Amino acid sequence: MASDLSRGAYSGKETYLYYNSATHASQTWTEIVRARNVQINRGPNLSEIEFHGASETANIPGYKRFSGSFEYVRKQGTDSVYSALETARDAGDIIELGHLNGPITDGDSTGWQCPVLLGEFSETANGNDGVVVTIPFAKADAYTSAGASVDFDALTGTTP
């Protein structure tokens, strides 16, 4: 065993997705245990331009955007996490998501947090497979009670 080497990469199954079940000022991160396949899209929105005389279209960078989706594997019976996600979606409420490369209780874990709105859920029930819901999200236009904008930001774990 090469004790002087360490892994450079980590896998998706080693990441953790959370939602804030309290307030922005006093966050309480609740793990979304049944989440998988987290995907984010972050960067400038590319706007296509075309003009008379050009043989090809081109793109220019626009406003930055943040959006994505994750899959949620439904469970039978009462599921408080899924209920919270459905409630936020149906009410159009902002929910804060956090995604880390380790548990929130590990001070070495790093990732992101962002206030988002949840979009239309897409549920598939196929044969012997588990029932899976795809949950899209996009950055919300969010502000604190003091009027400060709340945007995409870094998130780190905390050692208890």
N, C-alpha and C positions, 0 to 999 in steps of 0.2 A: 504494500500500500504506500502510495506517495503522499506522505503526511504534509509535504510542503506545497501541495496543490489544492486549489479549491474550485468548485464548480462556477462557471461563468454564467450559465443560463438557468432559468427556472421554468417550470411547466405551468400551464393553465390551472391544473388541479392543485397547485400550490398557492394560488391567489385566493383572495377573500373579498366578497362583495358585501357591503353594508348599506343600511339606510339609517338616517338619523330619526329616532323615534321620539325625540324631545324637541327642544328649540335650537335655533342657530347659535344663540348666545351661550347655551349650556348643552352641548351635544351629548347624546347617548346613542352610540352606534350599536345597532342590532344586526347580527349577521344574517344574510340571506343564504342559508345553508343549501337550499335546493337550487341555487343558481348555477348555470354553466354557460359556456360559450359567450363570455362577455366580449363585446366588440365596441370600440370607440372610434369615432371619426373626429379628428381635431386638426385644425389648420385653416388656411384661407379658403374661402369659397371661390372657386374659379368661375369667372363669367366669360362666356364665349362672345367673341366679337366677330363681326363680319362687316366688310365694307366693299363698296363698288370698286371693281378693278382687281380685287385680291382673288387668287386662285384657290386659296385655302382659308378656313377660319382659324382664329387664334384665341388664346385665353389670356385674361388678365386677373391678377389676384384681387379679391374683394375683401369683405369683412371676414374676420375669423369666425369659425363656427365650432360648436362642440355638440355632438350627438352620438347615438349608438343604440345598442340593444343588448339584451341578454335573454337566455332561455331559462324558464322556471319549470321544474318538474313537479307537477301537481301531486299532492298526497291525498289519500282518502281521509274523510273526517274533517275535524276542525283544523284549520291552518291559519293561525293568526298573522303570519307574515304575508301570505297571499291576500288575505282580507284587507290588510293595511295598504297593500299596493293597489288593489281594486278600488278601495275607498278614495285614495288620493287621485287615481285616474278619473273616477266618476265625478268627483267634486271639482276637478281641475286645480287641485291643490299642488303647491310646490313641495317636492320631496328632495331631500339631500341624499345623494348616493356617494359612497366612498369605495374605492377599489385599491387594495393593497397587495404587495407581493409576499405578505406574511400576515399572521394574526394581528389584530389591533392592539393586543396586549404585549406585543414584542416591539421594543423601542427601536429595533433595526428595520422594521417594516416601513416601506415607503410606497407612495402611490398618489392618487388624486381624490379630490372631493369636488362636487359641483351641485348647485341647486338645479333640479330638472323638472320637467313636466313629462308625464307618462302618456304615450300615445295609445293607439288602438291595439289591443291584445289579439294575437292570432293563435288559436289553440288547435293542436292536432291530436287526434286519437286514432292510432293506427295499429290494428292487430294486437300482437303481444307486447308492443312497445309501451313505455310509460306515456301518460298524457303530458305533453310538453306545450308550454305557452311561450311564444316569443313576445317580449315586452320592449317596445321601442321607447327611447327617451331623447329629449333635446334640452339644451340649456334654457333655463327659465330667466325671464327678466325679473330678477329678484333684488330686493332692497331691505336693509335692516330698518327697525323703527326709527333710527336716527337719520335715515335717508342715504346711508352708504350702500353702494352697489356690492352685491355678493356674486363673485364670478368663479370660474374654474380656478382651483388652487391646489397646492401640494398638501398631502396628508401624510402624517407619520404616526406610527404606533406609539403607545406610551407604556412604559414598564410599570406595572402596578406596585 
